[in-house]
């Protein structure tokens, strides 16, 4: 588990990267909660019955939900709360580490600060934390590539 935060100008940079750029588009949405003039709650599970042709497997890609979330958030006032849980697609997990079953990035904006927590699940129990470190390094590289400085 890797815990870090952003504040000040980095929040603006991060939100721009999240909502306007494609740096996070690889991720799948597990859940999203937004509090503005009312509370919005999004379950990222794809509703297969909605699609006439083949539906995407698992959770909805961030690239698909991003414009919906942007429309909820945009405006002159910042949301009171913004919580987003992103997961690495199952087919990408072995590229990070062979023992990764799930890998999540939890994003929580509240009171003018964004906190991040990474989390992983293992395919088979091991005492070492290699899969955690692999995902943490991936997130650190992603944030560095986006020009964000974690606290």
Residue pairs with C-beta under 8 A, 6 or more apart in sequence:
1 117
1 118
1 119
1 132
2 116
2 117
2 118
2 132
2 135
2 136
2 139
2 140
3 115
3 116
3 117
3 118
4 115
4 116
4 150
4 151
5 113
5 114
5 115
5 116
5 150
5 151
6 14
6 113
6 114
6 116
6 148
6 149
6 150
6 151
7 112
7 113
7 114
7 151
10 148
10 149
11 109
11 112
11 113
11 114
13 146
13 147
13 148
14 114
14 146
14 148
17 23
17 24
17 146
17 148
18 24
18 66
18 84
18 107
19 66
19 69
19 70
19 73
20 70
21 146
22 63
23 142
23 145
23 146
24 62
24 86
25 61
25 62
25 63
25 66
26 62
26 88
26 89
26 92
27 61
27 62
27 86
27 87
27 88
27 89
27 105
28 44
28 58
28 59
28 60
28 61
28 62
28 86
28 87
28 88
28 89
29 42
29 44
29 59
29 60
29 61
29 62
29 65
29 84
29 85
29 86
29 87
30 44
30 59
30 85
30 86
30 87
30 104
31 41
31 42
31 43
31 44
31 83
31 84
31 85
32 40
32 41
32 42
32 44
32 65
32 69
32 83
32 84
32 85
33 39
33 40
33 41
33 42
33 81
33 82
33 83
33 84
34 40
34 69
34 72
34 73
34 79
34 81
34 82
34 83
35 79
35 80
35 81
35 82
36 72
36 73
36 75
36 77
36 79
36 80
40 72
42 65
42 68
42 69
44 59
44 60
44 65
44 85
45 58
45 59
45 60
46 55
46 56
46 57
46 58
46 59
46 60
47 55
48 55
57 90
58 89
58 90
59 87
61 89
62 86
69 84
72 79
73 79
73 82
79 109
80 110
81 109
81 110
82 107
82 108
82 109
82 110
83 106
83 107
83 108
83 109
84 106
84 107
85 104
85 105
85 106
85 107
86 104
86 105
86 107
87 102
87 103
87 104
87 105
88 96
88 100
88 102
88 103
88 104
88 135
93 100
93 101
93 102
93 103
94 100
96 103
96 131
96 134
96 135
96 138
97 130
97 131
97 134
97 135
98 123
99 122
99 123
99 124
99 126
99 130
99 131
100 120
100 121
100 122
100 123
100 131
100 134
100 135
101 120
101 121
101 122
101 123
102 119
102 120
102 121
103 118
103 119
103 120
103 121
103 131
103 135
104 118
104 119
104 120
105 116
105 117
105 118
105 139
106 116
106 117
106 118
106 119
107 114
107 115
107 116
108 114
108 115
108 116
108 117
116 139
116 150
118 132
118 135
118 136
118 139
120 131
120 132
120 135
122 131
140 150
143 149
143 150
